[in-house]
């Protein structure tokens, strides 16, 4: 598959370009808003074509798919242009700035007959696949509660618009809560019904929230507590799922790398759970390419992207209003 990269981003440089080149893929284009920067980026990553014009990228008929990792407010117009040009689209989260816009992307892709995927990397991790398998096999019985701890320290080279530009989709809810929403949906196989939340600027946010805690109710009756932050340098990450027959306690697994520990705790004792240490992003791209060739679906579909955004939007509204908010999926 031949790819065009839209957005000369850090995530593309550190994780995605290598993944896109796996499975025999090539990266033919990179497009960004700053001509000099994108030219330097193309040279650094051995990408033959670069520029600031998305139409020029899409005019190259050899490009099969685009990967979008621009700032959040650009996702909708860029994805819609690629879809209209008949290209498959793998888009970073959140898909768009609003649930309605994300749903419109899904409808447009379906009408055009192209694949739209959301780059939710965590569900591609061997650790989370192992956790999901334990839940689905009934090892912890009926799930009663989930606790997600995804409070980290956002490094300086990733701060920028994420901490000071709401118009670009900045803030920890858009950046991390969407991931946790997708991860919980992946494990439980159900969608949150409503949420309550409190957010704060705890030392990094400049006009946007940098920390949030929320509680979600699930159709099964399970409760979910989620904590996301940009300001916790030493907290570590993790997810716990507690059921009628046992608990799964996973530490260090809310990350871009195949690391962390999983422990299954039941009446029989405590047991370490093994898992595959494959590359998360390579797995996501492999699933997406297969879907583009008519085999299965992306690991996270466009619908998954709409639903994770819907949960995050409800958390944002609940934090802003101090009220319990029903999640509106719009799809």
Buried (B, 14 or more C-beta within 10 A) or exposed (E): BBBBBBBBBBBBBEBBBBBBBBEEBBBBBBBBEEEEEBBEBBEEBEBEBBBBEBEBBBEEEEBBBBBBBBBBBBBBEBBBBBBEBEBBBBBBBBBBBBBEBBBBBBEBBBEBEBBBBBBBBBBBBBBBBBBBEBBEEEBBBEBBBBBBBBBBEBEEEBBBBBBBBBEBBBBBBBBBBBBBBBBBBBBBEEBBEBBBBBBBBBEBBEEBBBBBBBBBBBEEEBBBBBBBBBBBEEBEBBBBBBBEEBBBBBBBBBBBEBEBBBBBBBEEEEEEBEBEEBBBBBBBBBBBBBBBEEEEBBBBBBBBBBBBBBBBBBBBBBBEEEEEBEBEBBB
